[in-house]
Amino acid sequence: MHHLNIAHMIVSSLIHGLVYAAIFKVFRNMSLGEAIAVTAAGIGLIWLTARLLRRR
C-alpha cells in the first residue's frame, strides 16, 4: 500500500510540473498588467465556482 502513495506523489508532481510550465510559458509573453488581469480573473472564477458549488 505504501508504494501506491509514492507512485501517486510522483505522478502528481509530474502533472503539476507540466501545468506550471504551461502557465509560465503563457505568462512569459504577457505584459505585467495582462498577467495581473488574467491572474485576478482566474482567482475570481475559482472563487465564484466554489461559492456556487457550496450553495448546493
DRENGU-49079 format. One record per residue: residue in three letters; x, y, z of N, C-alpha, C, O, CB in turn; residue number from 0. Coordinates in Angstrom, 2 decimals. Each point is the difference from the previous one (the first is absolute). Glycine has a CB too. Layout:
residues N
R  res      n_x      n_y      n_z     ca_x     ca_y     ca_z      c_x      c_y      c_z      o_x      o_y      o_z     cb_x     cb_y     cb_z    n
R  Ala        X        Y        Z        X        Y        Z        X        Y        Z        X        Y        Z        X        Y        Z  NUM
...
This chain:
residues 56
R  res      n_x      n_y      n_z     ca_x     ca_y     ca_z      c_x      c_y      c_z      o_x      o_y      o_z     cb_x     cb_y     cb_z    n
R  Met     0.81    -1.19     0.00    -0.81     1.19     0.00     0.86     1.26     0.00    -0.37     1.00    -0.61    -1.42    -2.26     1.80    0
R  His     2.92     1.21    -0.53     0.89     1.16     0.08     0.54     0.37    -1.38     0.24     1.18    -0.27     0.38    -1.83     2.60    1
R  His    -0.44    -0.34    -3.20     0.53     0.27    -1.34    -0.99     0.80    -0.83     0.41     0.79    -0.85     0.91    -2.91     0.98    2
R  Leu    -2.62     1.93     0.10    -1.01     0.76    -0.73     0.08     1.48     0.36    -0.21     0.86    -0.85    -1.27    -2.89     0.77    3
R  Asn     1.76     2.34     1.35     0.12     1.40     0.41     1.19     0.66    -0.68    -0.10     1.15    -0.43    -0.95    -1.71     2.63    4
R  Ile     2.16    -0.14    -2.31     1.18     0.55    -0.65    -0.27     0.19    -1.49     0.38     1.02    -0.57     1.10    -2.13     2.28    5
R  Ala    -2.12     0.15    -2.34    -0.33     0.12    -1.42    -0.95     1.18    -0.23     0.16     0.75    -0.97     0.14    -3.23     0.67    6
R  His    -1.26     2.65     1.18    -0.93     1.12    -0.10     0.74     1.33     0.12    -0.28     0.93    -0.75    -1.54    -2.35     1.70    7
R  Met     2.76     1.51    -0.04     0.78     1.22     0.18     0.82     0.32    -1.25     0.10     1.16    -0.40     0.00    -1.60     2.87    8
R  Ile     0.49    -0.57    -3.08     0.82     0.19    -1.20    -0.86     0.48    -1.15     0.35     0.97    -0.68     1.24    -2.75     1.45    9
R  Val    -2.71     1.12    -1.01    -0.89     0.39    -1.10    -0.57     1.40     0.24    -0.07     0.81    -0.92    -0.52    -3.23     0.53   10
R  Ser     0.20     2.70     1.62    -0.53     1.32     0.34     1.05     1.08    -0.24    -0.32     1.07    -0.51    -1.21    -2.12     2.21   11
R  Ser     2.77     0.79    -1.33     1.07     0.97    -0.21     0.23     0.26    -1.48     0.22     1.14    -0.41     0.85    -1.89     2.54   12
R  Leu    -1.11    -0.29    -2.93     0.18     0.16    -1.44    -1.12     0.84    -0.62     0.26     0.89    -0.80     0.93    -3.10     0.73   13
R  Ile    -2.41     1.93     0.45    -1.14     0.74    -0.52     0.08     1.47     0.42    -0.21     0.89    -0.82    -1.19    -2.99     0.88   14
R  His     1.70     2.35     1.21     0.13     1.38     0.46     1.13     0.72    -0.73    -0.14     1.17    -0.36    -0.74    -1.85     2.61   15
R  Gly     1.98     0.00    -2.47     1.11     0.60    -0.74    -0.40     0.40    -1.41     0.37     1.07    -0.47     1.20    -2.42     1.84   16
R  Leu    -2.31     0.49    -2.04    -0.46     0.31    -1.36    -0.97     1.17    -0.02     0.06     0.86    -0.88     0.26    -3.26     0.27   17
R  Val    -1.22     2.44     1.59    -0.96     1.10     0.08     0.72     1.32     0.26    -0.27     0.99    -0.67    -1.49    -2.58     1.51   18
R  Tyr     2.68     1.59     0.12     0.74     1.24     0.31     0.86     0.43    -1.18     0.11     1.20    -0.27    -0.09    -1.83     2.69   19
R  Ala     0.58    -0.30    -3.12     0.80     0.36    -1.18    -0.86     0.66    -1.06     0.42     0.98    -0.62     1.13    -2.89     1.10   20
R  Ala    -2.76     1.39    -0.69    -0.91     0.59    -0.99    -0.43     1.40     0.44    -0.06     0.92    -0.82    -0.75    -3.22     0.18   21
R  Ile     0.52     2.46     1.92    -0.42     1.31     0.51     1.13     1.01    -0.17    -0.23     1.11    -0.48    -1.31    -2.22     2.13   22
R  Phe     2.75     0.74    -1.27     1.13     0.93    -0.12     0.31     0.32    -1.45     0.42     1.11    -0.31     0.50    -2.00     2.45   23
R  Lys    -1.11    -0.06    -3.02     0.23     0.24    -1.43    -0.98     1.04    -0.53     0.38     0.87    -0.79     0.47    -3.22     0.52   24
R  Val    -2.11     2.27     0.69    -1.01     0.97    -0.43     0.31     1.38     0.59    -0.07     1.00    -0.71    -1.66    -2.85     0.54   25
R  Phe     2.06     1.90     1.46     0.26     1.27     0.67     1.26     0.68    -0.53     0.10     1.23     0.08    -1.24    -2.11     1.94   26
R  Arg     2.08     0.13    -2.54     1.25     0.58    -0.49    -0.26     0.97    -1.16     0.73     0.97    -0.16     0.49    -3.04     0.88   27
R  Asn    -2.25     1.81    -1.51    -0.30     0.82    -1.16    -0.97     1.14     0.31    -0.44     0.70    -0.92     0.84    -2.69    -0.49   28
R  Met    -0.75     2.19     2.68    -0.94     1.04     0.39     0.73     1.14     0.70     1.07    -0.18     0.57    -2.90    -1.53    -0.36   29
R  Ser     1.20     2.87    -0.26     0.51     1.11     0.80    -0.41    -0.24     1.46    -0.81    -0.88     0.29     0.67     2.51    -2.26   30
R  Leu     0.72    -0.85     2.86    -0.32    -0.15     1.42    -1.48     0.27     0.25    -0.64    -0.72     0.77     2.98     1.39    -0.17   31
R  Gly    -2.88     0.35    -1.23    -1.42     0.32     0.18    -0.91    -1.12    -0.47    -0.99    -0.34     0.66     1.56     2.73    -0.94   32
R  Glu    -0.24    -2.97    -0.87    -0.81    -1.12    -0.52     0.09    -1.21     0.93    -1.00    -0.66     0.26     1.38     1.48    -2.61   33
R  Ala     0.81    -1.09     2.85     0.17    -1.14     0.91    -0.79     0.19     1.28    -0.61    -0.94     0.51     2.89     0.55    -1.46   34
R  Ile    -2.28     1.63     1.47    -0.77     0.29     1.22    -1.49    -0.14    -0.28    -0.73    -0.54     0.84     2.54     2.10    -0.04   35
R  Ala    -2.27    -1.09    -1.94    -1.43    -0.09    -0.35    -0.43    -1.46    -0.15    -1.07    -0.38     0.48     1.22     2.61    -1.62   36
R  Val     0.66    -3.03     0.47    -0.33    -1.42    -0.19     0.00    -0.72     1.34    -0.87    -0.83     0.26     1.86     0.88    -2.58   37
R  Thr    -0.03     0.27     3.17     0.06    -0.63     1.33    -1.23     0.38     0.82    -0.61    -0.87     0.63     3.12     0.91    -0.72   38
R  Ala    -2.87     1.22     0.09    -1.18     0.45     0.76    -1.27    -0.66    -0.54    -0.85    -0.43     0.78     1.99     2.63    -0.31   39
R  Ala    -1.27    -2.29    -1.78    -1.17    -0.65    -0.59    -0.04    -1.49     0.36    -1.07    -0.54     0.30     1.12     2.20    -2.20   40
R  Gly     1.09    -2.32     1.88     0.06    -1.42     0.35    -0.37    -0.25     1.46    -0.76    -0.92     0.30     2.51     0.62    -2.03   41
R  Ile    -1.22     1.14     2.62    -0.34    -0.15     1.42    -1.48     0.29     0.21    -0.66    -0.69     0.77     3.00     1.35    -0.11   42
R  Gly    -2.86     0.37    -1.34    -1.42     0.30     0.12    -0.88    -1.13    -0.50    -1.02    -0.31     0.61     1.58     2.69    -0.87   43
R  Leu    -0.16    -3.00    -0.84    -0.77    -1.12    -0.54     0.00    -1.19     0.96    -1.03    -0.64     0.20     1.59     1.41    -2.53   44
R  Ile     0.59    -1.05     2.91     0.08    -1.10     0.97    -0.85     0.31     1.22    -0.72    -0.87     0.50     3.04     0.31    -1.30   45
R  Trp    -2.26     1.80     1.29    -0.79     0.41     1.16    -1.49    -0.12    -0.30    -0.77    -0.52     0.82     2.60     2.07    -0.10   46
R  Leu    -2.25    -1.06    -1.89    -1.41    -0.06    -0.38    -0.48    -1.43    -0.13    -1.09    -0.34     0.46     1.35     2.52    -1.64   47
R  Thr     0.55    -3.03     0.56    -0.37    -1.41    -0.15    -0.15    -0.67     1.36    -0.96    -0.73     0.23     2.16     0.66    -2.42   48
R  Ala    -0.25     0.33     3.09    -0.08    -0.59     1.34    -1.24     0.49     0.74    -0.66    -0.78     0.70     3.15     0.62    -0.64   49
R  Arg    -2.80     1.43    -0.21    -1.17     0.55     0.69    -1.30    -0.60    -0.54    -0.91    -0.31     0.76     2.18     2.44    -0.38   50
R  Leu    -1.34    -2.29    -1.72    -1.21    -0.59    -0.58    -0.15    -1.46     0.37    -1.12    -0.46     0.23     1.28     2.06    -2.12   51
R  Leu     0.93    -2.33     1.96    -0.08    -1.42     0.36    -0.29    -0.19     1.48    -0.58    -1.02     0.39     2.16     0.49    -2.25   52
R  Arg    -1.18     1.48     2.69    -0.23    -0.09     1.43    -1.48     0.15     0.34    -0.47    -0.54     1.00     2.76     1.45    -0.61   53
R  Arg    -3.03    -0.18    -1.22    -1.43     0.24     0.25    -0.83    -1.25    -0.21    -1.08    -0.11     0.59     1.39     2.45    -1.27   54
R  Arg     0.14    -3.26    -0.12    -0.80    -1.19    -0.33    -0.04    -0.97     1.12    -0.63    -1.05    -0.11     1.21     1.34    -2.24   55
